Amino acid sequence: MEDQFGALGLPLNAIALWTTKYIDAAVAQLQAEGTSSETRTSPASPSSSTAT
């Protein structure tokens, strides 16, 4: 079982690295366009929650 988890290490690290690079490039593009990188557009914002 541990060998199966170990085999996932490299692909998981590759995905994490790609995601980090992609987000960094997206933030850099937004900054170049003059958009604030602190703007939040989360669909799960507190104002849109419907908790009862």
HELIX and SHEET records of a PDB file:
HELIX    1   1 GLU A    2  ALA A    7  1                                   6    
HELIX    2   2 GLY A    9  GLU A   33  1                                  25    
HELIX    3   3 PRO A   46  SER A   48  5                                   3    
END                                                                             
